Amino acid sequence: MKSRSAVFFVGLTAGMGGIILALFLLVPGLMLNIHESRYLTVEETCQKLQAAIVENGWTSPAIRNMNEAMAKNGVTLERQVRVVELCKGAYAKDILSQNPELSTMMPCAFGVYEGNNKKIYISGMNTGFMGKFFGGYVARIMGGLVAGDEKRILKSVLRD
């Protein structure tokens, strides 16, 4: 009887450990979407991306030059990195009126950076995946509306 309990406990512990390990290894890769830009420079990609944001009914309050920001703190980045902010007030209001703690995730942003291979990449939070964790109306807005809009915004700047 003791051996059956021990086997069950060891199996349960190993199974839980395996699930935790799988989550630890897989979830970070699911949280971000990374795409190659069709443009050859970070600057051009940022300009085209910002234009696409506005064309799709969003605002883009800022493009942050991370190289300049870091240089002010004595840090040199070897590759060019920018953050392109975007916001859609109606979506933000719907989420923040009920969950102001989610303000840490706003404004939304895309990262634009030069890869080790000198190609230009655009990264963004996987809002569809992240929205599912919150459920309800947040999942509907982030997982549905925001994710769909982001797909349309990115369409014009991504390599085919």
N, C-alpha and C positions, 0 to 999 in steps of 0.2 A: 504494500500500500504506500509506503514511504517512497519507494522508487518511482511509482507512477506520478506522485506529486512532484518529485524532484525533476523528472523528465518534463512534466507540464510547465513547471516554473522556468526551467532552462530554455525550453522552446519559446515560451511567452517572452522572456527577456531577450532572447536572440532575435525574435521577430520584431519586437519593438525597437531594438537597436538598429536593425536593418532598415526599418521605416525611417527612423530619425536620420540615419546616415544618407539614405536616398534623398530625403528632403533637403538636407544640408548641401548635398552635391548638385541637385537639380534645380531647386527653387531660385537661386541667384541668377541662373541663366534664363529663367522664365520671366524674371521681373523687368528685363530690358529688351527692347527691340533695337537692333543695330543694322543699318542699311548703308550701302555705298552710294555716295552722291554721284550724279552724272557730271558735275562740274569739277574743275581742276584745282580750284583754290578754296580755302576756308571762307574768304571774303565774298566771293561770288556765290558760294553755296548759301551763306547767311542772307545775302541780299535776295536771292531767288526764293529762299524759304520764307523770309519775312513777307515778301510780296504774295506768296501763295496763302499764307496765314490770313492776310487782309482780304484777299479775293474770296476766301471761304467764310467770311463773316465773323472772323475773330479779330482781336487786336493783338499787336505785338509791342508791348511797352518798352522793351529794351533788347539790345544785343550787348551782352557783357563780354568784354575782352578779358579773358582769364589770365592771359600772359601779362597784360598791363597791370591788372589787379594784384597779381602775385609779385610782380617786380616792385611794387610799392612796399612790399613786405620783405624785400631782399631775396626773393625766390625766383629763379629762372626756370621756365619750362622749356624743354627742348623742342617740343612740337606746338603748333598753333592750336589753341582751344578757345571756343566761344560758347556762350549759352544764349540761346534765342528764346526769349520769354513769349508766351502766348496766353491769352485769356478770353473766355467767352462769358461775359457778365451774367447772363441768364443762368448758365449752368452753375457758375460759382455761387450765385444767390441761392439756388435750389439746395445745394449741398451745405453751404455755410449757415443758412438759416436754421437748419436742424442739427448740424454737426460742425460747430465752429472749430473743434479740435483738428479737423481735416485741413485747416488753413496752412498747416505745415507742408502740405502738398501743393500749395498754390502760390504764385501762378504756375501754371504748367510750363514746361521748358523742354527744348530739344538741345542736346549737346551737338556741336559741330566741331570736328577735330581732324587733325592729320594723323593718319595711322603710321605705323613703323615702315610700311611699304610705300609711303608718300601719297597714298590714295586718301580721299576725303570721305569721312563717315559722318552719319547722323545717328545719334542715339536718342532714345526716349523711353520713358516708363511704359511698360506694357499695361496700359490703362484697362484693357479688357480683362486681363488676368487679375490685376490688383482690385478692380471693382468687384469681382466675384467674392473676395474675402469679406467685403463689407455687407454684401447682400442688399435686398430691398431697392429703394430708390437710388442709392449710391451706385449699386451695380447697374441699374438701368441707365443712369446718366453716364458714369465713367465707362462701364463695360459696353454700352450700346452707343449712345450719342457721341461722346468724346472719342471713343475708339474709331467710330465711323468717320467723324470729321478729320481726325488725324490721318487716316488712310487717304482721304481725298487731298489733304494738304500735301502730304509727302509724294503723291503720285507724280507731280510735275518735277520733282527734284531728284528722284532716285534713278539710278542706273537701271536700264531695262533688263 
